[in-house]
């Protein structure tokens, strides 16, 4: 892959990171309606706290990896970006 393909490659890698981020949150906390219920305490205070910290940590991990993709100057550097997903 030549350097001219780098922007598109970065875009696809970032999209995959974002997709995985969403999938992890949906798997753990349910669909948006269920997440609202968790956020208002329907599932109890422990789940409300888990939602708040889990979403923040997962998005932080996604953002950190996406920033590394943006900063990468070669395809190899983009491929080397690893996301350190939190346990939620």
N, C-alpha and C positions, 0 to 999 in steps of 0.2 A: 504494500500500500504506500503510495507516495504522499508527500507532505500536503499536497492539495486536498487529500481526502481526510486530513486530520480533523477539521471542524465537524464534519458529518459523523466521523467516528466518535468524537467526544459527545456529540449530541445523542447518539444511540446508546452510548455507555451510561450517560446521565439518565436517560429515559429508563434503562433497565434498573438502575439503582432506585429511582423513584417508584417504579412498579413493585419492586421487592419491598420497599418501605411500606407502601400501602397494603400489600398482601400480608405482611407481618402484623400490622396493626389490626386489620380486619380479622385475621385468624385469632388473635389474642382477645380483642375487645369487641368483636362482633360488628354488625353493620352500623351505619350512622345512628339509627334509632336506638339501638342497644347502647351505643356509646353515650348518647344523651342520658339515658337512664342511669348508666354508671356514673356520669358526671354530676348528677343531682342526688346521688346517694341511694338509689333504689336497691342496688346490690350490696349496700353496706359501706362503711367508711374505709375498709381495707381496699375494696375494689375501686372506690373513688380515688384513693391515693395512688393505687397501682396504675390507673388510667392516666392520671396527671403526670406521674414520673415516667411511665412507660412511653407515652407519646412523646414527651420532651426528649427522652434519651434516644429514641429511635429516629426522630427527626434530626437530632444533633449528629448522629452517626451518618445519616444520609447526606446531610449538608457537608460534613467534613470530607466524605468521599467525593461528593460532587465538586467541591472546591479543589480537591487534588486533581480531579479530571480536568477541570478548567485550567489549572496551572501547568499541566503536562505539556511538554513540547514535542513529544514523539508518540507514535502509536504504541511503542513498547512501554513507555511511561504510563499511558492510559491503561494498558492491559495489566500493569503492575499494581494499579490501585485496588486495594482490598478494603471492604467495608467491615468494620468491627461492630457487628450488631450487638446490642445489649440483650441480656436475658430479661424478658418481660413476662 
